Amino acid sequence: MGLCAKQIAKVVVEDTKSWISQKDIEEAVYSYDGERIEKFESGKSVFLGDRLLGDFFDVFPSIEIEVKVKVSNHLDVDGYYYHTLDQSEEDGLIEVIVCIPRDFCKVGRLDHLNTAISSVLSHEMQHVVQRCYGGIEMAQVHDEPEQHLADVREVDARVEEVMSSMTDVQDDTDFSRKMTTYISHYFKRNNVLNVDEAQTIKDHVDFYREKILEHFHKGTDVQNETARSAKMPNGVKVSLIVV
C-alpha cells in the first residue's frame, strides 16, 4: 500500500516544485485513472507518466485518484474516498486536497510533504481494500471525532497510514512512537474531549499488533462493527504524519 502511495506522492511533489512559486498559478490537479497520470492546470493537461506498478493498482485497476494542490497560507493535507453504495460497482475515487504555502518547497520540507501525501493516500487506499476486497459495509457517516476515532474501519486505515511512513513495518517501538504522535495531533486538531487519549493509542497499537502478527484478513470482526463513513466526516481532520 505504502509503496503504491509513494509513487503518486513523488510525482506530485516533483512537479509541484516547478510551479508553486509562480504567482499566476493557484492550483493544479493530478489525476490517475489506472492507465496514466496527468496534470490539469489553467485549462491545460500535461502527461506525466504511464500506468503505475504495484499490488494495489493491479487489484483495483479502475480506481481513480486525484490530488489537488492549492496555494494556501499553511500546510494541510486531507483525504476522501467517494463511492457508490453498491459494492459490486466501480472501485471509486480517492481525492486528496493539499494546501501548501508558496515558499514551502524552499525551506527543505519536501520529504515532509511527500510523507504527508503518501500517508493520507495509504489511509484512503485501505478504505478501498475494505470495501472492494473485504466487502465491508461503508454506508454511515460519523459527524463527531469521537465516533470517527472509535470506528474500527478508521482504526485500520490509520494503522496503514502510520505504517506507510515506516522503514520496517514490524518495528513495534517505531510504530508506537508514530501512532502516539498521530493521535496526539488528532486530539488537538479536532478538540477531542472526554475521550481517553492513552486508551485510544493503546487500541490502535493493539490493532496493529494483531494485524501484523496474526495476518489480519477479512474474516475478522471488522464486518460486525459500526459502519464507517463513506467519506471523511464534516469537521473531522486527520493528523499529518510526523516522522
C-alpha positions as CSV (number, residue, x, y, z in Angstrom):
1,M,0.0,0.0,0.0
2,G,2.6,2.5,1.1
3,L,4.9,1.8,-1.9
4,C,2.0,2.5,-4.3
5,A,1.0,5.7,-2.5
6,K,4.6,6.9,-2.6
7,Q,4.7,6.6,-6.3
8,I,1.9,9.1,-6.7
9,A,3.2,11.4,-4.0
10,K,6.6,11.5,-5.6
11,V,5.2,12.6,-9.0
12,V,3.0,15.2,-7.3
13,V,5.8,16.7,-5.2
14,E,8.4,16.7,-8.0
15,D,6.0,18.5,-10.4
16,T,4.7,20.9,-7.7
17,K,8.2,22.2,-7.3
18,S,8.1,23.5,-10.9
19,W,5.1,25.8,-10.4
20,I,4.4,26.6,-6.8
21,S,6.5,29.8,-6.7
22,Q,4.8,31.2,-9.8
23,K,2.3,33.8,-8.7
24,D,0.0,33.3,-11.7
25,I,-0.8,29.7,-10.8
26,E,-3.1,29.0,-7.8
27,E,-3.7,25.3,-8.1
28,A,-3.1,22.1,-10.1
29,V,-4.9,18.8,-10.2
30,Y,-3.0,15.5,-10.6
31,S,-5.2,12.7,-11.9
32,Y,-4.5,8.9,-12.2
33,D,-7.1,6.8,-13.9
34,G,-5.4,3.4,-13.8
35,E,-3.7,3.9,-17.1
36,R,-1.9,7.2,-16.9
37,I,-1.1,10.1,-14.6
38,E,-1.5,13.7,-15.8
39,K,-1.7,17.2,-14.5
40,F,-4.6,19.7,-15.2
41,E,-3.7,23.3,-14.7
42,S,-5.2,26.5,-16.2
43,G,-7.3,24.5,-18.6
44,K,-4.4,22.5,-20.0
45,S,-3.4,18.9,-19.4
46,V,0.2,17.6,-19.2
47,F,1.1,13.9,-19.4
48,L,3.3,12.9,-16.5
49,G,3.5,9.1,-16.7
50,D,2.1,5.7,-17.8
51,R,0.4,3.1,-15.6
52,L,1.9,2.8,-12.1
53,L,3.1,-0.6,-10.8
54,G,2.1,-2.3,-7.5
55,D,-0.3,-4.8,-6.0
56,F,-2.9,-2.1,-5.2
57,F,-3.1,-0.9,-8.8
58,D,-3.2,-4.5,-10.1
59,V,-6.1,-5.5,-7.8
60,F,-8.1,-2.3,-8.3
61,P,-7.4,-1.3,-11.9
62,S,-10.4,1.0,-12.2
63,I,-9.6,3.1,-9.1
64,E,-9.4,6.9,-9.8
65,I,-7.1,9.1,-7.8
66,E,-7.0,12.9,-7.7
67,V,-4.5,15.0,-5.8
68,K,-5.5,18.7,-5.8
69,V,-2.6,21.0,-4.8
70,K,-3.7,24.6,-3.8
71,V,-1.8,27.6,-2.7
72,S,-2.5,28.4,0.9
73,N,-1.0,30.2,3.9
74,H,-0.4,26.9,5.7
75,L,0.2,23.2,5.0
76,D,-2.8,20.9,5.3
77,V,-3.5,17.5,3.7
78,D,-6.9,15.8,3.8
79,G,-8.2,12.7,2.1
80,Y,-11.6,11.4,1.0
81,Y,-12.9,8.2,-0.6
82,Y,-16.1,8.5,-2.7
83,H,-18.0,5.5,-4.0
84,T,-21.5,4.2,-4.6
85,L,-23.3,2.1,-2.0
86,D,-23.2,-0.9,-4.4
87,Q,-20.0,-2.8,-3.6
88,S,-20.2,-4.6,-7.0
89,E,-19.7,-1.4,-8.9
90,E,-16.6,0.6,-9.6
91,D,-13.7,0.9,-7.2
92,G,-14.5,4.6,-6.7
93,L,-12.5,7.8,-6.4
94,I,-9.8,8.8,-3.9
95,E,-9.4,12.6,-3.6
96,V,-6.5,14.2,-1.7
97,I,-6.5,18.0,-1.0
98,V,-3.1,19.5,-0.4
99,C,-2.9,23.1,0.8
100,I,0.6,24.5,0.6
101,P,2.4,27.8,1.1
102,R,4.3,29.1,-2.0
103,D,7.7,29.1,-0.1
104,F,7.2,25.6,1.3
105,C,9.5,23.9,-1.3
106,K,12.2,26.4,-0.5
107,V,12.6,25.5,3.2
108,G,13.7,22.0,2.8
109,R,10.4,20.3,3.8
110,L,9.8,18.3,0.6
111,D,10.3,15.0,2.5
112,H,7.6,16.0,4.9
113,L,5.2,16.9,2.1
114,N,6.0,13.5,0.4
115,T,5.2,11.7,3.6
116,A,2.0,13.6,4.3
117,I,0.6,12.9,0.8
118,S,1.6,9.2,0.7
119,S,0.3,8.7,4.3
120,V,-3.1,10.1,3.5
121,L,-3.3,8.2,0.3
122,S,-2.5,5.0,2.2
123,H,-5.3,5.7,4.6
124,E,-7.9,6.1,1.8
125,M,-6.4,3.2,-0.2
126,Q,-7.2,1.0,2.8
127,H,-10.8,2.0,2.7
128,V,-10.8,0.8,-1.0
129,V,-9.5,-2.5,0.2
130,Q,-12.1,-2.7,3.0
131,R,-15.0,-2.0,0.6
132,C,-13.9,-3.7,-2.6
133,Y,-11.9,-6.7,-1.3
134,G,-13.2,-7.2,2.2
135,G,-16.9,-6.5,1.3
136,I,-17.2,-4.3,4.4
137,E,-20.3,-2.1,4.7
138,M,-19.3,1.6,4.3
139,A,-22.7,3.4,4.5
140,Q,-22.8,5.5,7.6
141,V,-21.3,8.9,8.2
142,H,-19.8,9.9,11.6
143,D,-20.2,13.6,12.4
144,E,-18.2,13.6,15.6
145,P,-14.5,13.0,16.1
146,E,-15.2,10.6,19.0
147,Q,-17.2,8.3,16.7
148,H,-14.6,8.6,14.0
149,L,-11.9,7.7,16.4
150,A,-13.6,4.5,17.6
151,D,-14.7,3.2,14.2
152,V,-12.6,0.0,13.6
153,R,-12.5,0.8,9.9
154,E,-10.8,4.1,10.6
155,V,-8.5,2.4,13.2
156,D,-7.5,0.0,10.4
157,A,-6.9,2.9,8.0
158,R,-4.9,4.9,10.5
159,V,-2.7,1.8,11.1
160,E,-1.9,1.6,7.4
161,E,-1.3,5.4,7.3
162,V,1.3,5.2,10.0
163,M,2.9,2.1,8.6
164,S,3.4,3.8,5.3
165,S,6.0,6.1,6.8
166,M,7.9,3.2,8.5
167,T,11.1,1.6,7.1
168,D,10.3,-1.6,8.9
169,V,6.6,-2.2,9.4
170,Q,7.4,-4.8,12.1
171,D,9.2,-2.3,14.3
172,D,6.8,-2.2,17.2
173,T,8.6,0.6,19.0
174,D,8.7,2.9,15.9
175,F,5.0,2.3,15.2
176,S,4.0,3.0,18.8
177,R,6.0,6.3,18.8
178,K,4.5,7.4,15.5
179,M,1.0,6.5,16.5
180,T,1.3,8.3,19.8
181,T,2.3,11.5,17.9
182,Y,-0.5,10.9,15.4
183,I,-3.3,10.5,18.0
184,S,-2.0,13.5,20.0
185,H,-2.2,15.7,16.9
186,Y,-5.6,14.3,16.1
187,F,-7.0,15.2,19.5
188,K,-5.6,18.8,19.2
189,R,-6.8,19.4,15.7
190,N,-10.3,18.2,16.5
191,N,-10.5,19.5,20.1
192,V,-11.5,16.0,21.3
193,L,-12.8,16.0,24.9
194,N,-14.0,13.3,27.2
195,V,-12.0,10.6,25.4
196,D,-9.1,8.7,27.0
197,E,-6.1,9.5,24.7
198,A,-3.9,6.9,26.2
199,Q,-6.6,4.2,25.7
200,T,-7.1,5.4,22.1
201,I,-3.4,5.0,21.5
202,K,-3.4,1.5,23.1
203,D,-6.4,0.4,20.9
204,H,-4.5,1.5,17.7
205,V,-1.3,-0.2,18.8
206,D,-3.1,-3.4,19.8
207,F,-4.9,-3.5,16.4
208,Y,-1.5,-3.0,14.7
209,R,0.0,-5.9,16.6
210,E,-2.9,-8.2,15.9
211,K,-2.9,-7.2,12.2
212,I,0.8,-7.7,11.6
213,L,1.4,-10.7,13.9
214,E,-1.8,-12.6,13.2
215,H,-2.1,-11.7,9.5
216,F,-5.3,-9.7,9.7
217,H,-7.8,-10.6,7.0
218,K,-11.4,-10.0,6.1
219,G,-12.7,-12.8,8.4
220,T,-12.1,-10.6,11.5
221,D,-14.8,-8.8,13.5
222,V,-14.4,-5.7,11.3
223,Q,-17.6,-6.5,9.4
224,N,-19.7,-6.5,12.6
225,E,-18.5,-3.1,14.0
226,T,-20.3,0.2,13.5
227,A,-20.3,1.1,9.8
228,R,-17.7,3.7,8.9
229,S,-18.2,6.8,6.8
230,A,-18.2,6.8,3.1
231,K,-16.1,9.9,3.1
232,M,-14.3,11.9,5.8
233,P,-17.0,13.3,8.1
234,N,-17.5,17.1,8.2
235,G,-15.4,18.8,10.8
236,V,-13.0,15.9,11.3
237,K,-9.4,16.4,10.3
238,V,-6.9,13.6,10.1
239,S,-3.5,14.3,11.5
240,L,-0.5,14.9,9.3
241,I,2.1,12.2,9.9
242,V,5.0,13.4,12.0
243,V,8.1,11.4,11.2
